[in-house]
Amino acid sequence: MTKLPVFTESATLARRIGVVLGSVLVTAGFCIDVLIRAAFRRLDRSRVDRYTRRWAALLLRLVRMDLCVLGQAPDLTDGRRYIILCNHASHYDIPAIFAAMPGSIRMLAKSELYRIPLLGITMRTAEFPSINRRKRDQAVKDLARARTMMESGIVLWAAPEGTRSPSGKLLPFKKGCFYLALDTDAVIIPVGIRGISKVLPAKSWRFNLGQPVSVHIGDPIDTRDYSRAELAMLMQVTRARIQGLLGSTVEQEEEESVLATVSG
């Protein structure tokens, strides 16, 4: 079968600069708004939810991402704790998740992000938990805080790989988010994002504009069915579920061709 071309465009240097500057300005604008509202005690969780989705939509618009969502998320307001786990192949995983998933989503971020001026204090103000991956004692405290936030209704998003995959293939999973899921009796929502690595490949500034990206939501995994002694099994099941959502390389190429044909 002859494959149809994917109608994407490699960004010129001028467009790359425009995307970066636009992204910085959009992010800074929302950060300032959050901090001002927090200072006057006019910031609540629902407003942060709206801000994160508007921020995500604007960032995706800058790279003209063609985003579609397949699958259905469970009811996130039923009193259970939820954690979204997905592959991590690009910085654009973050806005794609905020744009695609419902609920009061907050990213479980590495502590290094909180050292960035303006962004760090805004993330703390907006209830984004951090985790220190270098100091075990602090990591335990960070996970305890994340647990408290989950119990208050926040849906955590985490990348079990811990870092972006340069090839787009799944890297080995870290244990931290699985311990958190077990300790809170959380429901894991496995998600596979196809095509995201081509928008902005890891460790590069080669933007591809108009890239078709699909967010695949899998069947929930109830961690109440697993004990802490079965951590490895839970990790294997989750990895297999995400890998299945990502599909094979051939499946991804065929899907991108179909998405490009429809959008064209």
C-alpha positions in Angstrom: 0.0 0.0 0.0 1.4 3.4 -0.9 1.7 5.7 2.1 0.4 9.3 1.7 2.7 12.1 2.8 2.4 13.7 6.2 1.9 17.4 5.7 4.3 18.8 8.2 6.8 21.6 7.8 10.2 21.9 9.3 10.4 25.3 10.9 12.8 27.9 9.6 15.2 29.6 12.0 13.0 32.7 12.1 9.9 30.6 12.9 11.8 28.6 15.6 12.8 31.9 17.3 9.1 33.0 17.0 7.8 29.8 18.6 10.3 30.1 21.5 9.7 33.8 22.1 5.9 33.3 21.8 6.0 30.4 24.2 8.0 32.3 26.7 5.7 35.4 26.5 2.6 33.3 26.8 4.0 31.4 29.8 5.2 34.6 31.5 1.9 36.2 31.0 0.0 33.4 32.7 2.5 33.2 35.5 2.1 36.9 36.3 -1.6 36.7 36.2 -1.6 33.7 38.6 0.7 35.5 41.0 -1.3 38.7 41.0 -4.5 36.8 41.6 -2.9 34.8 44.4 -1.6 38.0 46.0 -5.2 39.3 46.2 -6.6 35.9 47.2 -8.6 35.6 43.9 -7.0 32.4 42.7 -8.8 29.1 43.1 -8.3 25.7 41.7 -10.9 26.0 38.9 -9.2 29.1 37.6 -5.9 27.4 37.5 -7.5 24.6 35.6 -8.8 27.1 33.0 -5.4 28.8 32.8 -3.5 25.6 32.2 -5.8 24.6 29.4 -5.7 28.0 27.7 -1.9 28.0 28.1 -1.7 24.6 26.6 -4.0 25.5 23.7 -1.9 28.6 22.8 1.4 26.7 22.9 -0.1 24.0 20.6 -1.4 26.7 18.3 2.1 28.2 17.9 3.4 24.9 16.4 0.1 24.3 14.6 -0.2 20.8 16.2 -3.1 18.7 14.9 -4.2 17.1 18.1 -6.9 14.4 18.4 -8.0 12.3 21.4 -9.0 8.6 21.2 -10.5 6.8 24.1 -12.5 8.0 27.1 -11.2 9.1 30.5 -13.0 7.8 33.6 -15.1 10.0 35.8 -12.4 11.9 37.8 -14.9 13.3 40.3 -16.0 10.0 41.9 -13.8 10.4 45.0 -11.0 8.1 43.9 -7.4 9.3 43.5 -6.1 9.3 39.9 -2.7 9.5 38.3 -2.1 9.8 34.6 1.0 8.0 33.3 2.2 8.4 29.8 5.2 8.2 27.5 7.6 11.2 27.5 9.2 12.0 24.2 9.0 15.8 23.9 8.4 19.0 25.9 5.0 19.1 24.2 3.8 16.1 26.1 2.9 18.6 28.8 0.5 20.9 26.9 -0.9 18.0 24.9 -2.0 16.3 28.2 -3.5 19.5 29.6 -5.4 20.0 26.4 -6.6 16.4 26.0 -7.5 15.3 29.5 -10.2 16.5 31.9 -9.9 17.2 35.6 -7.7 19.3 37.8 -4.5 18.1 36.3 -1.1 19.0 37.9 2.3 17.8 36.7 4.5 15.9 39.1 7.7 17.8 38.1 11.3 17.5 38.8 12.6 19.9 41.4 15.0 21.6 38.9 12.0 23.3 37.2 11.3 25.2 40.5 14.6 27.1 40.2 13.4 28.8 37.0 12.6 32.5 37.9 8.9 33.3 37.8 7.9 29.8 36.7 9.0 28.0 39.9 7.0 30.2 42.3 4.0 30.1 40.0 4.0 26.3 39.9 4.1 26.1 43.6 1.3 28.7 43.9 -0.8 26.7 41.4 -0.4 23.4 43.3 2.1 21.7 41.1 4.0 19.2 43.3 7.8 18.7 42.8 10.0 15.7 43.4 13.7 15.8 44.2 15.2 12.8 42.4 18.7 13.3 43.8 17.9 13.3 47.6 16.0 10.3 48.8 14.8 11.9 52.1 13.4 15.0 50.2 11.8 12.7 47.6 9.9 10.9 50.3 8.6 14.2 51.7 7.7 15.4 48.1 5.7 12.2 47.5 3.9 12.7 50.8 2.9 16.2 49.7 1.8 14.9 46.3 -0.4 12.3 48.1 -2.1 15.0 50.2 -2.8 16.9 46.9 -4.3 13.8 45.3 -6.5 13.3 48.3 -7.8 16.8 47.9 -9.0 16.1 44.3 -6.0 16.9 42.2 -5.2 14.5 39.3 -1.5 14.0 38.9 0.3 13.6 35.6 3.7 11.9 35.7 6.1 10.4 33.2 7.3 7.1 34.6 10.4 7.2 32.3 11.6 10.2 34.3 13.2 11.9 31.3 12.4 12.5 27.6 13.2 9.6 25.2 15.4 10.8 22.4 14.1 8.0 20.1 10.4 8.1 21.0 10.6 4.6 22.3 9.8 3.8 25.9 12.7 4.1 28.4 12.9 2.0 31.6 10.3 3.1 34.2 11.2 4.7 37.6 9.4 3.3 40.7 8.5 6.6 42.5 5.1 7.3 40.9 4.1 3.6 41.3 4.8 3.7 45.0 2.7 6.9 45.1 -0.2 5.2 43.2 -0.1 2.2 45.6 0.1 4.3 48.7 -3.0 6.3 47.7 -5.0 3.3 46.2 -5.0 5.4 43.1 -6.4 4.5 39.7 -3.7 4.7 37.0 -4.8 6.1 33.6 -2.4 4.9 31.0 -1.9 7.2 28.1 0.1 6.8 24.9 0.9 9.9 22.8 1.7 9.1 19.2 3.7 11.5 16.9 4.7 13.8 19.8 8.4 13.1 19.4 8.4 14.7 15.9 7.0 18.0 17.1 10.1 18.8 19.0 12.5 15.9 19.3 14.3 15.5 22.7 17.5 17.5 23.1 16.9 19.6 20.0 15.3 22.8 18.7 14.1 21.3 15.4 10.4 22.2 15.5 8.1 20.4 13.0 4.9 22.5 12.4 1.5 21.0 11.6 2.5 17.6 13.1 -0.5 15.2 13.6 -0.5 14.0 17.2 -2.9 11.5 18.8 -3.5 11.0 22.5 -4.7 7.4 23.2 -6.4 6.9 26.6 -6.3 3.3 27.8 -8.4 1.3 30.3 -7.8 2.3 33.9 -5.6 0.2 36.2 -6.9 0.0 39.8 -3.9 -0.3 42.2 -6.2 -1.7 44.9 -5.7 -5.0 43.0 -2.0 -4.9 43.7 0.1 -5.0 46.9 3.4 -3.2 47.5 5.1 -6.6 47.0 3.6 -6.7 43.5 5.1 -3.4 42.5 7.1 -4.9 39.7 4.0 -6.6 38.3 2.1 -3.3 38.4 5.0 -1.6 36.5 5.0 -4.3 33.9 1.2 -4.1 33.4 1.3 -0.3 33.0 4.3 -0.4 30.6 2.5 -3.1 28.5 -0.6 -1.0 28.4 1.2 2.2 27.4 3.2 0.3 24.8 0.0 -1.1 23.4 -1.4 2.4 23.1 1.7 3.6 21.3 1.4 0.7 18.8 4.1 -0.4 16.4 6.2 2.0 14.3 4.2 0.9 11.2 0.9 1.6 12.9 2.0 5.0 14.0 3.1 5.9 10.4 -0.2 4.8 8.9 -2.1 6.7 11.6 -0.1 9.9 10.9 -0.8 9.5 7.2 -4.6 9.2 7.8 -4.6 12.2 10.2 -2.6 14.3 7.7 -5.1 13.4 4.9 -8.1 14.3 7.0 -6.5 17.6 8.2 -5.4 18.4 4.7 
